[in-house]
């Protein structure tokens, strides 16, 4: 019998909004005060989940699914006001961050401002911190040494070589083993210290955020990308895990085959795992990743779940995905080992799009909760699997995800036939399609209902998070403080009423009494 990945947390509802999109005064959301304020909103609504995207450091393209590390946190998400409160920065140091746009992330500006702030704070910490704080920092570095040391060296070398990908560095530095033997300048060592310091600050603030979320009765729903980036510390340090050529570059890369959405398929470019020749090592690496994810999140989504059953391998250098071939994934054996390793982990399979029979069989054999999106429901008749009356209980049901248009934007661009079906299905005028969709998802039998914050705020296509396959303009959207305030003043009672009416309101954790 296959490992059982089912879990029953009871009926619940939540919001999908990445940390970067939170309102804050520093040009991008953070896991400190900005996340704390949003937790207060979720608690007042009665929501029990907050879904976010991967939290790794981002580079070119700004996508959280293309990170420099599978384990590190994004220093952009640090609440720098806490560093100022600790005396490691002064108030004026934060003024450039305060001048950044309010409604979008200007990643170019953030890239130029955040590292110098961390270097300054790290230098001040090194010279002025007390013994207790330095001991805490040392313990953090020791506990996470397996990934932190290589990542800090990788990040310092990337800074040294002008941000170039590792495979364009001088030859002695293109492998971690060789790079570790090279002499480093004082500035390189200072950069390594600053990188480690930034990770300590991020994880310390994130741990406090998780504690506040637990007190609010909100579970953090995270995401685990199936592939890692070519320009990442892991490919640089552990090339034996990946399907690479002798020069260290991919022999084949990841993507998806052509379908009715794209005649050329999708060319992602990530290196593939070498399941055939290094299967045990790849499994061990995955167990590290899953273990780290379960430390960060209460629920973990397996991105591109299909790739565990079979995956599309595209020859390196191909201009599109048409010349790829299907390869067999690790399959059920991998998940049986994973369940033995993490018997209580709560997982969700991202099974959207065209799946093979093998992928459906794997999902069903594992009994793992899957996903459904209401925006996909209209145009296929009453048998469409995404319509509320066809949804299975063991799923997470969305109005849309980060890869969809907002619900208001979707309705505005839908065909007349789709709009007509929508209005008849919900007995609605179509004047407030976002609320019709939120109501439909909330009242479904799906165990979990999730809504992008844009849908709750009634925002249009200009506030879309990501358009797959497009270059530029993605991952920039941010919620404005006044938009959140408007939802709180105008929509919060209705939202909480829906949560209660649909049976998704969970008891809040008991407040701990403090003895005096």
ABEGO torsion letter per residue (X at the ends): XBBBABBBAEBBBBBBBBAAABBBAAGBBBABAAAAAAAAAAAAAGBABBBBBBABBBBBGGBAABBABAABBBAAABBAAAAAAAGABBAAAAAAAAABBAABBBAAAAAAAAAAAAAAAAAAAAAABBAAAAAAAAAAAAAAAAAAAAAAAAAAAAAAAGGBBAAABBAAAABAAAAAABBBBAAAAAAAAAAAAAAAAAAAAAAAAAAAAAAAGBBBBBBBBABBBABBAAAAABAAABBBBAAGBBABBBEBBBBAABAAEBBAGBBBBBAAAAAAAAAAAAAAAAAAAAAABABBBBBGAAAAABBBBBBBGBABAAABBBBBBAEAAAAAAAAAABAABBBBBBABEBBBAAAAAAAAAAGBBBBBBAAAABGAEAABAABAAABBABBBBBABBAABBBAAAAAAABBAAAAAAAAAAAGBAGABAAAAAAAAAAABABABBBBBAAAAAGBBAAABABBBGBBEGBGABBBBAAAAAAAAAAAAAAAAAAAAAAGABBBBBBBBBBBX
